[in-house]
Amino acid sequence: MWASGVNVVLVHGAWADGSSWSKIIRPLVADGIGVTAPPLPLTSFQDDVAALEHALERVSGPVVLAGHAYAGAVIAAARSEKVKALVYVAAFAPDEGETVMDVFARGQPHPQAPQLSPDSHGLIYLPDQAFGAAFAQNATPEDLAVLSAVQRPISPACITVTVPRPLWKDRPAWFLVAEQDRMIVHDNQRFMAERMKAHVRSHAIDHAPIVTAPGIVLSVLLEAIAAVRAA
């Protein structure tokens, strides 16, 4: 698959699926860039990393690997030599030995952040009203309806296990900080971005800019793609 040029692999976070990247996929494909948005099972951190590695096996050539929210932890656990750059979109970036919950709990949460707990099956769903209140407050009603309808629950086993040495210590990384984020507060994102020595791009956007501000996300991805091509 995609034997030449730089390819982009887009990884969704919790309560989403690959379709959350649709506004990013279309312009990249129109520009002749190979794109895949693999599904994560969201059943455990190990399962999600394995699913990503399987997707990377199907890609030929250098990869810019992007993750939204929870997927920031997943992309950093990839070990494929094809990955030449990482892009974090309002994402988690735990360091070695930390869990996603460790970095999520840093600082004070936004007052409109939802209270989350597992259901009777041990899965965490995002309440429908939280999509408009915190997950994507800048989205249209139509986009909110889709986000809520396709949401996939996440298991606590994804966010309570320690992560290995993150790939951002060995690859160039870009971090899009969402200044209006109500799920992962701005200060927390900037702390993680600066700790990882990423190229920081900060904008007045919500937690889901892949839906609500795709042009800004695309600009960061194109920057990373250009850097990989130049290298």
N, C-alpha and C positions, 0 to 999 in steps of 0.2 A: 504494500500500500504506500503510495506517494514516494516513489523512489528518488526523487530529486527535490532540492530546495528545502527551506525550513518549514517544518510542520508545527502545528499548534494543537496541544491536547488540553482541553478545558474540563475541569473537574468541579462538579457541583458539591454544595455543602448539605447540611441537614435540612430537612423539610422541603427538599427540592429534588429535581432530576435533571437530566441533560438538557431538557427543553428550556430550562431557565437561561441558557446561553444562546437562545435562538437569535436574538438581536445582534449578537456578536458573530455567530457562525455565518450568517448570510453575507455580510460585507467581506469577511475574510475569504470565503469561497469565491465570491465574485472577483476578488483580486488574485485568484489563482493559487491561494494558499491551502494546503491540505489541513483539514480540521477533523478532529474526533472529539466527542463529548461522552466518555464512557460512563455507564451507570455504576454507582457504588451501592453495594447491598445495605450499608449502614447497620450491619449486624454486629460487627466488632471492628476495632482498628486494624487488626491483622487481616480480616476479610477484605476491608476496603483497600489496603495497600496491595494485597494480592490481585484484586480486580484491576487496579491501576497498572500494575506490572504486566498483567496479561494484555491489556490494551496497548501498552508501549511495545510489546513484542511484535504487534501487528504493523507497526510504523517503521518505515525505512527512512534513514536520514536523521539529521539533527532536529531536536524538539525544543520548543518553548513550552514549558509546562505551567499552566495557570490554575490556581485554586481559589474558590470563593468560600469565605467563612471557615467552617470546620475543615474543608478540604485543604486549607493551608498546612495543617498538620500532616495530612496524607501525602501531599506532593513532596514534602520534605523527607519522607521515608522511602521514596523511590530510589533505586540504586542503578537504574539503567544508564549506561554510558551515553546513550542517545540524548539525554537531557542536558542542554547547554545553558539554559537560563530558566529562572523561576519568576512567576508573576503572582503576587498576592493581591487579591481584591477584597478589601475589608475582611481580612482573614486572620486566623490564629497562627502564631509561629512559636510554639513551645520549643524550648531548648532541650538538650539531652537530659533525660531523667525527669522532666516535667510532664504533666498531663495537660490535656486541653482544659480541663476544669481548673487546674492551677492558674493558668493565664486568664481564663474567663473571670475568675474570682478576684483578680487584682483590681484594687480601687473600688469606687462606688458605682453600682449599676445605675443606668438611666432610670428615672422614676416611672417611665412607661414601659420598661422592659417586662416581659411576661414572667410570671412565676411558673416554673416547669417541674413536672414530676412524672414518673412512669405510670402507665395505666396498668390494668389488671394483667396484661400480657408482658409487662416489663419494658414497654416501648414508650418513648417520649414523643408526643404529638405537639405541634404548635397550635394553640387555640385559634379558631378562625379569625376572631377579632384582632389578634396580635399581628396579622399580616398588614393590616392598614394602620395599626397603632405604632408598630415598632419595626417590623421586618422590612417593609417597603412603603413608608408613609407618603412617598412622593409618586407612587404608582397610580395609574388610572383605575377606575372601578373594574374595567374589563381585565386588566392585568392582574389585579388583586383576586378576581374570581378564578382565574386560571391557576395562580400560585396556590390558592387554598385548595382547589379541586385536585391538583396533582401531587400535593405534598406527600413525602415519604417519611415515616417516623424514624427516629434514630435510637439505637440501643445505648444504654449507659456504658456498655463495654467498648464503645468507640471513644469515649471522652474521659475515662478513668484509668487508663493504662499509660505508663510512661513511654515516651517516644525515644527512638535511638538518636544517634548523632544526626542532626538535620543536614540535609543536602545544601541548605543555604550557606553553610560554612565552607563549601567547596565549589559553589557555582555563583555567578552574578545573579542578583535578585532585584526585582522592582516591587514596590509596595504602594498600592493606591489606598491612601488613608481617607476614610469616609467621615468628614467632619460632623455630619448630622446623624451618625449611626446611633441607634437606640438599643442595639443588641450587643455590640462590642464598642464600648465608648471610645471616643476619639483619642483621649490621652493614653489609653491602653494600646491602641493600634500604633500610635507614634512611638511608644516605649518599645514595642516589639520590632518595629521597622528600624529604629535607630540601633537597637541591640544587634540586629542582624546585618547592620551596615548596608542596608538596601538603598537603591535609588528611590527616594521618597517623592511621591506625587500626591498632593493633598488638595481635596476639592470639597465644596459644600454639597455633598451628596448623602443619600441614606445608605442603609445596610445592603441594599440590593441594586447597586448601580448597573449590574449586568442587564437589568430590566428597565430601570428608571433613568439611567444616564449612559447608554451604551456607547455613545461617541467618546466619552472620557475614558471608558475602559479600553475601547479600541485604540485610542491614542497611546496608551501605556503599552499595550500588546505590540503595536507596530514599532515602538521604540525598542523593545526587547528583541523583536524579530530583526530589526536593522542592525542591532549590535551583534547578534549571532551571525548574520550574513557577513558583516565586516570582519569578524574573527576567522 
